[in-house]
């Protein structure tokens, strides 16, 4: 099993560029956000099942992006991801953005998601079946 499955592929378009000629920081967030949604399904826990089976979902509590090497219009990207940490009520994902042609690392994103009960509007403990699946994708 791949602990860092591929989550998303994309292309850097000219409108992603800023006045310096590289992808502006504001455009990394949508790529990583979309990849984060795919991560749940790739791990076998679609959001629809999490809500139906457990009556909960996750909300982003903290997101931190590291910009490593610039990307320019026409660059193709691939994002992979894994579980970095498991808490009682939260999970931390680490996603990496690579150049699809060269494999070079361009950015990484750490996202803390908190399990959330929409009825009480408060955090809630992570269900054991979900923890078991997430543990299989935890980085060593």
C-alpha positions as CSV (number, residue, x, y, z in Angstrom):
1,X,0.0,0.0,0.0
2,X,1.3,3.5,-0.9
3,X,1.3,5.7,2.2
4,X,1.7,8.7,-0.1
5,X,-0.9,8.2,-2.8
6,X,-1.3,10.6,-5.7
7,X,-4.2,13.0,-5.1
8,X,-4.3,15.5,-7.8
9,X,-2.7,16.6,-11.1
10,X,-2.9,20.2,-12.4
11,X,-1.4,22.7,-14.7
12,X,0.0,26.2,-13.9
13,X,-1.9,28.6,-16.2
14,X,-0.7,32.2,-17.2
15,X,-3.4,33.7,-14.9
16,X,-1.7,32.0,-11.9
17,X,1.4,34.1,-12.4
18,X,2.1,37.3,-10.6
19,X,4.2,40.3,-11.7
20,X,7.4,38.3,-11.0
21,X,6.4,35.7,-13.6
22,X,5.8,32.7,-11.2
23,X,2.7,31.2,-9.6
24,X,1.5,33.6,-6.9
25,X,1.1,32.2,-3.4
26,X,-2.7,32.6,-3.5
27,X,-3.0,29.9,-6.1
28,X,-1.3,27.1,-4.2
29,X,-4.2,27.0,-1.7
30,X,-6.9,25.8,-4.1
31,X,-4.6,23.0,-5.5
32,X,-3.8,21.8,-1.9
33,X,-7.4,22.2,-0.8
34,X,-8.8,20.1,-3.7
35,X,-6.1,17.5,-3.0
36,X,-7.2,17.3,0.6
37,X,-10.7,16.4,-0.4
38,X,-9.4,13.6,-2.6
39,X,-7.2,12.3,0.2
40,X,-10.2,11.1,2.1
41,X,-11.6,9.1,-0.8
42,X,-8.3,7.7,-1.8
43,X,-7.8,6.4,1.7
44,X,-11.3,4.7,1.5
45,X,-13.2,7.2,3.7
46,X,-15.4,9.3,1.4
47,X,-16.9,12.3,3.1
48,X,-20.4,11.0,2.3
49,X,-19.7,7.7,4.2
50,X,-18.1,9.6,7.2
51,X,-21.3,11.7,7.5
52,X,-23.7,8.8,6.9
53,X,-21.9,6.3,9.2
54,X,-20.8,8.6,12.0
55,X,-22.7,11.8,11.6
56,X,-19.5,13.9,11.6
57,X,-17.1,15.5,9.2
58,X,-13.9,17.4,9.5
59,X,-13.1,21.1,9.4
60,X,-9.7,22.7,8.7
61,X,-8.2,24.1,11.9
62,X,-4.7,25.1,10.6
63,X,-3.0,25.2,7.2
64,X,0.7,25.9,6.6
65,X,2.3,26.0,3.2
66,X,6.1,26.0,2.5
67,X,7.1,27.4,-0.8
68,X,10.3,25.7,-2.0
69,X,10.8,26.4,-5.7
70,X,8.9,28.6,-8.1
71,X,6.4,27.3,-10.7
72,X,5.7,29.1,-14.0
73,X,3.0,29.0,-16.6
74,X,2.9,25.6,-18.4
75,X,4.4,23.6,-15.5
76,X,2.5,20.4,-14.7
77,X,2.1,19.5,-11.0
78,X,1.3,16.3,-9.0
79,X,0.2,16.4,-5.4
80,X,0.6,13.4,-3.0
81,X,-0.3,13.2,0.6
82,X,-0.1,11.2,3.8
83,X,-1.1,11.3,7.5
84,X,1.6,13.0,9.5
85,X,-0.1,12.8,13.0
86,X,-3.1,11.3,14.6
87,X,-4.6,13.0,17.6
88,X,-7.7,12.3,19.7
89,X,-9.9,14.7,17.8
90,X,-7.7,15.7,14.9
91,X,-5.6,14.4,12.1
92,X,-2.7,16.2,10.4
93,X,-2.1,15.7,6.7
94,X,1.1,16.5,4.8
95,X,0.8,17.1,1.1
96,X,3.6,17.7,-1.4
97,X,3.5,19.4,-4.7
98,X,6.0,18.0,-7.3
99,X,6.7,18.9,-10.8
100,X,5.1,16.2,-13.0
101,X,8.0,16.0,-15.4
102,X,11.0,16.4,-13.1
103,X,9.7,15.1,-9.8
104,X,11.2,18.2,-8.1
105,X,9.5,19.4,-4.9
106,X,8.0,22.8,-5.3
107,X,5.8,23.2,-2.2
108,X,4.4,21.3,0.8
109,X,1.3,21.9,2.9
110,X,0.5,20.7,6.4
111,X,-3.2,20.7,7.2
112,X,-4.7,20.0,10.6
113,X,-8.3,18.8,10.4
114,X,-10.6,18.5,13.5
115,X,-13.4,16.1,13.7
116,X,-16.6,18.0,14.0
117,X,-20.2,17.2,15.0
118,X,-22.6,19.4,13.0
119,X,-25.4,18.9,15.5
120,X,-23.4,20.2,18.5
121,X,-21.2,22.5,16.4
122,X,-18.2,21.3,18.4
123,X,-15.2,19.1,18.0
124,X,-15.7,15.4,18.7
125,X,-13.4,12.4,19.2
126,X,-12.3,10.6,16.1
127,X,-14.3,7.3,15.6
128,X,-12.2,4.2,16.0
129,X,-12.9,2.8,12.5
130,X,-11.7,6.0,10.9
131,X,-8.6,6.0,13.1
132,X,-7.8,2.5,12.0
133,X,-7.9,3.5,8.3
134,X,-5.9,6.7,8.9
135,X,-3.2,4.7,10.8
136,X,-2.5,2.7,7.6
137,X,-1.6,6.0,5.8
138,X,0.6,7.4,8.6
139,X,4.2,8.2,7.7
140,X,6.8,6.2,9.5
